[in-house]
Amino acid sequence: MASTGWDIIVVGAGSAGAALAARTAEKGARVLLVEAGPDYRSAEMHEAWRSPNPAVALLDPQAAEGLVWTELATARTDRQQPGLYWRGRGAGGSSAINGQIAIRPPMADFEEWGLPGWAPDDVLPYFAKLEDDAQFGDEPYHGRGGPTPVWRMPRADWGAVDTALAQAARAAGHGWTEDVNAPRGSGVSPYPINSRDGRRVSVNDAYLERARDLGTLTVRGDALVDRVLFDGDRAVGVRLADGGELRAGTVVLSAGVIHSPAILLRSGIGPAARLRELGIGVRHQLPVGQGMQDHPLALVAIPLAEHARRRTPHDRHTNVCVRWTSGPDAPENDMMFVGLNESVLAMAAATPGLPTGSYGVWLNKNDSRGELTLASADPAADPVVRQRMLSDPRDLARMRAGVRALVELALRPETARITEGSLEKENPALFAALDSDAALDDHLLATVLDAQHGTSTCRMGASDAPETVVDSECRVLGVDGLRVVDASVFPSVPRANTNLATIMAGELMADRLA
Ligand SMILES: Cc1cc2nc3c(=O)[nH]c(=O)nc-3n(C[C@H](O)[C@H](O)[C@H](O)COP(=O)(O)OP(=O)(O)OC[C@H]3O[C@@H](n4cnc5c(N)ncnc54)[C@H](O)[C@@H]3O)c2cc1C
């Protein structure tokens, strides 16, 4: 049965979709937010998700039930078998299950995108609008009173790994930056956190909760969108997996890096040959699903001395990062070191409770790109994802140098103070490969992880560029009334964890839509 009466249908209640839906509803548009996972009020969130340590809930099957896409797998490199790729489901999307790290990309990312309406002067007001920054809110490029609280852990409360990483990196010559979210923030910094009183604030809490009483916003959970409905070349609504149809003047896909492209593909928008193989009629040929990026991540495990171990399961997993540049010819801030008081960043491989922390290094800037295709036209089947990380030799070379620099930090006296036992014994395969480029490449290709920062499967760009799926207004090329607004439109992965940039995109596009 067809339902009508909305101006905008937003598909996906995650970081971008919740911000976009709430803000457009505030401006008076009648908005229907359709979410595959459960809808729930802030007060109903399982308490485990409020923990400062995301592993507490992610590894608790009861808390995670329904809120994670459990069948979704990606192959990180062509050498690896597919493994679970974490994505959030339900009100709040991935913001409800993520690590609560609230870091902005440096403005160089937006300069490099070179897109009209996305220059630093365009995006900065929205980064400011989305936040309530406890420390730096009065700076002109920051904000106070916005929906997302941002703060930094006082140094006295850092974990032992945080302190050791900061000291080791400082001793190795990296500068100190109190505010990594300043427009050109670089160096050793406290990792900003989005929580209030130590409790997670997702976009469900920050945006949807207060917009639910407006009368203009309807949230419909447990509604899996199959495809977009068209009248000629104009999008007029969506069809649900159960056959229901919902109609509106504008359709916005905010289903995230994996599922926005999947919906486009099922709607006949994508690489024509592959669509035909699946029996899907081709509406418009576009490079949907091509170009995926994430941050390839390598870890060095650190066996922790008794005094350096976490005190409670809720200890924050990370409080420090080091954004740095790998060399004079490298792109600025192309690298990131992170410290983990407990080895949980690679959530899929997390082993909570072990007396082990880690240092990690990831490539903030990548040349490698992956691809996503449909396994079938069935909306319940997750796509096939090959991330192809480190497939570009330039990435492999920088990762090799990065992991060697990471091991040097781990061998410094500042780290030795928190270490008990042999680093080499804790990381035998890595140490065996360290001295040979070929062996290290093999090791990295076999073991590299992602940082759960997927982007760029529906790339935004110039209308005549071959890689473009949406223009700088987030409109899908070749059709009317259909936009994509989420992390999938980023032309490349930003030089930071991706949540704040994605919320920013929702805020910015709300002003352009309503
Ligand atoms: C485990 C984890 C840890 C992370 N940690 C951090 C961190 O600490 N800091 C940081 O900055 N970033 C982090 N990230 C990344 C960040 O959270 C994401 O980049 C961001 O939330 C993506 O927002 P989005 O709007 O693109 O998609 P999402 O927030 O994933 O939202 C997409 C929504 O669409 C829904 N959906 C999908 N398909 C359909 C369909 N067919 N029909 C209806 N609805 C659908 C999904 O259920 C989901 O709710 C993490 C991510 C994960 C998964």
The ligand as a Gaussian input file, in Angstrom:
#p B3LYP/6-31G(d) Opt

LIG

0 1
 C       32.595000      -0.006000      15.467000
 C       32.813000       1.369000      14.898000
 C       33.636000       2.264000      15.564000
 C       33.843000       3.537000      15.043000
 N       34.502000       4.460000      15.803000
 C       34.510000       5.749000      15.405000
 C       34.975000       6.776000      16.276000
 O       35.300000       6.538000      17.439000
 N       35.012000       8.041000      15.806000
 C       34.638000       8.356000      14.527000
 O       34.768000       9.520000      14.134000
 N       34.161000       7.410000      13.701000
 C       34.046000       6.133000      14.131000
 N       33.471000       5.196000      13.344000
 C       32.986000       5.611000      12.021000
 C       31.723000       6.468000      12.078000
 O       30.891000       6.071000      13.139000
 C       31.013000       6.342000      10.727000
 O       31.874000       6.815000       9.709000
 C       29.722000       7.150000      10.654000
 O       28.879000       6.846000      11.739000
 C       29.028000       6.846000       9.331000
 O       27.825000       7.542000       9.251000
 P       26.813000       7.287000       8.063000
 O       25.701000       8.248000       8.259000
 O       27.552000       7.320000       6.782000
 O       26.316000       5.786000       8.225000
 P       25.719000       5.021000       9.491000
 O       25.881000       5.824000      10.740000
 O       26.280000       3.664000       9.455000
 O       24.149000       5.000000       9.196000
 C       23.551000       4.256000       8.162000
 C       22.175000       3.829000       8.643000
 O       21.418000       3.359000       7.526000
 C       20.709000       2.204000       7.914000
 N       20.437000       1.416000       6.715000
 C       21.312000       0.720000       5.970000
 N       20.680000       0.097000       4.943000
 C       19.379000       0.438000       5.037000
 C       18.233000       0.105000       4.267000
 N       18.325000      -0.675000       3.190000
 N       17.042000       0.586000       4.653000
 C       16.928000       1.402000       5.742000
 N       18.004000       1.748000       6.514000
 C       19.212000       1.265000       6.157000
 C       21.668000       1.510000       8.874000
 O       20.995000       0.564000       9.675000
 C       22.232000       2.693000       9.655000
 O       21.435000       3.004000      10.765000
 C       33.251000       3.909000      13.809000
 C       32.431000       3.014000      13.132000
 C       32.191000       1.762000      13.678000
 C       31.259000       0.833000      12.954000

